[in-house]
Amino acid sequence: MKKKLKRTIKEFFKPSEKLNHESLYEMIENLQYRISDMESEHMIMMCELRKLYTLVGKEHTNEN
């Protein structure tokens, strides 16, 4: 496991001709978009979870 991790890290930081400032900028920009999308999905999931909690709470109080 450690060897695989070390190899992955070395590959990531290994200089390559493909990696230039523009592509790095694009990668960062894409990551920002993905993070933004994930935050939005998280908020939607939290709202749905709250709805479920209130629904279960109402059903639970009706049983008593």
Backbone as a ProteinNet text record, in pm:
[ID]
protein_1_A
[PRIMARY]
MKKKLKRTIKEFFKPSEKLNHESLYEMIENLQYRISDMESEHMIMMCELRKLYTLVGKEHTNEN
[TERTIARY]
82.7	0	87.1	191.7	278.8	350.2	392.9	461.4	367.8	243.6	147.1	121	110.6	89.4	208.6	328.3	448.6	458.1	427.7	433.1	330.3	213	108.9	150.5	207.6	253.1	364.4	457.7	566.6	513	416.7	357.9	286.1	218.7	143.3	235.7	348	438.6	548.1	549.5	650.1	623	725.3	702.8	668.4	578	541.9	522.3	531.1	514.7	368.8	279.9	137.6	94.3	157.2	115	175.6	91.9	136.4	41.4	64.4	-16.4	-162.6	-187.2	-325.1	-401.4	-339.8	-410	-425.2	-327.4	-338.9	-452.2	-461.9	-570.8	-705	-713.3	-836.9	-872	-772	-796.4	-850.9	-793.2	-839.8	-980.7	-1006.1	-1139.3	-1242.7	-1208.3	-1298.6	-1323.4	-1220.4	-1237.9	-1330.7	-1317.5	-1406	-1550.6	-1573.2	-1709.4	-1763.3	-1679.7	-1722.8	-1755.3	-1672.6	-1697.6	-1828.1	-1850.5	-1974.1	-2095.4	-2085.8	-2194.5	-2218.6	-2110.7	-2124.2	-2188	-2153.4	-2214.6	-2364.2	-2402.3	-2544	-2618.4	-2560.1	-2622	-2632.9	-2532.7	-2534	-2650.2	-2671.2	-2780.7	-2915.7	-2929.5	-3053.9	-3078.3	-2973.1	-2986.5	-3022.6	-2965.5	-2997	-3143.5	-3194.2	-3335.8	-3425.5	-3391.6	-3470.3	-3464	-3347.9	-3332.1	-3417.1	-3420.3	-3503.1	-3650.9	-3693.1	-3831.7	-3862.2	-3769.2	-3789.5	-3797.4	-3709	-3712.3	-3845.8	-3895.6	-4023.7	-4136.7	-4130.6	-4232.4	-4231.4	-4114.7	-4103.6	-4146.7	-4110.3	-4150.9	-4300.5	-4368.6	-4513.8	-4578.9	-4526.6	-4582.4	-4560.4	-4444.9	-4413.9	-4506.4	-4539.2	-4628.6	-4771.5	-4811.1	-4945.3	-4965.2	-4858.6	-4869.7	-4901.4	-4858.5	-4880.5	-5018.4
-118.9	0	125.3	126.1	243.1	265.4	156	168.9	228.8	184	234	382.4	421.9	562	647.4	599.8	673.2	687.1	579.4	581.9	681	682.9	774.3	919	945.2	1081.3	1123.6	1034	1067.2	1096	1016.1	1037.8	1172.4	1205.2	1329.5	1450.7	1446.1	1559.9	1554.1	1447.5	1435	1538.7	1613.6	1714.2	1646	1703.6	1649.8	1764.9	1732.3	1834.3	1876.5	1788.2	1818.8	1924.2	1922.7	2011.3	2149.4	2243.9	2382.4	2468.1	2594.8	2682.4	2684.9	2681.3	2685	2560.4	2445	2322.9	2314.2	2364.4	2366.4	2458.6	2572.7	2665.7	2600.2	2530.4	2461.8	2353.7	2281.2	2176.8	2237.9	2348.3	2415	2468	2524.7	2576.4	2463	2350.2	2235.1	2184.1	2183	2141	2235.7	2364.5	2461.3	2438	2408.9	2379.3	2253	2152	2026.6	2047.1	2126.2	2154	2230.5	2327.4	2403.9	2313.3	2223.7	2129.3	2038.9	1993.3	1905.6	1979	2105.9	2184.7	2199.9	2224.1	2237.3	2106.4	1995.7	1865.9	1836.3	1875.9	1855	1931.2	2054.7	2134.2	2072.3	2024.3	1960	1834.6	1755.9	1633.6	1666	1772.7	1810.3	1853.4	1924.4	1964.2	1840.7	1746.7	1623.4	1543.3	1538.7	1467.2	1530.5	1663.7	1732.4	1700.8	1697.4	1660.5	1520.4	1427.5	1290.4	1284.2	1358.5	1361.1	1414.8	1521.2	1574.4	1477.6	1410.4	1312.6	1196.4	1145.2	1034.3	1080.2	1201.7	1255.5	1267	1312.4	1323.7	1186.9	1089.5	954.6	892.9	919.3	863.3	921.8	1050.2	1110	1064.2	1029.3	979.3	839.5	762.7	627.6	628.8	732.6	738.2	778.4
0	0	0	79.4	86.4	-46	-110.9	-239.2	-344	-343.6	-440.5	-416.8	-291.5	-257.9	-299.5	-271	-309	-459.9	-531	-676.8	-732.2	-673.6	-718.3	-694.6	-579.2	-548.1	-642.2	-668.5	-760.6	-900.1	-945.7	-1078	-1084.4	-974.9	-972.4	-982.7	-911.2	-908.3	-1014.8	-1092.2	-1197.6	-1305.8	-1343.6	-1448.8	-1581	-1649.8	-1780.8	-1878	-2003.5	-2105.7	-2118.3	-2082.1	-2093.3	-1991.7	-1877.8	-1770.4	-1789.8	-1819.5	-1827.9	-1745.8	-1743.9	-1658.5	-1700.6	-1827.8	-1873.5	-1830.6	-1847.6	-1810.1	-1658.1	-1585.7	-1440.3	-1398.6	-1462.1	-1434.6	-1465.3	-1576.8	-1613.3	-1512.2	-1465.6	-1366.1	-1237.4	-1194.6	-1072.8	-1091.9	-1206.8	-1235.8	-1235.2	-1295.5	-1296	-1154.8	-1072.5	-933.8	-858.9	-885.1	-820	-860.5	-987.9	-1033.3	-967.1	-957.1	-894.7	-747.8	-678.7	-537	-521.4	-608	-603.7	-625.3	-723.1	-748.5	-628.7	-567.5	-451.3	-333.1	-314.9	-208.4	-232.3	-357.6	-391.2	-365.1	-407.6	-384.6	-235	-159.6	-15.3	48.1	7.3	61.9	26.8	-96.3	-137.9	-54.7	-34.2	45.8	190.6	244.6	382	394.3	294.9	295.9	289.9	202.5	192.1	321.9	382.8	509.3	618.5	623	721.9	699.1	571.5	541.3	591.5	571.3	617.3	769.6	836.7	983	1034.1	972.6	1018.3	988	874.9	839.7	938	968.9	1063.9	1202.9	1239.6	1369.1	1381.2	1274.9	1275.4	1285.3	1210.1	1215.2	1351.7	1409.9	1541.4	1647.6	1639.9	1738.8	1717.9	1597.1	1570.3	1628.2	1642.1	1695.4	1844.9	1915.7	2060.8	2092.7
[MASK]
++++++++++++++++++++++++++++++++++++++++++++++++++++++++++++++++

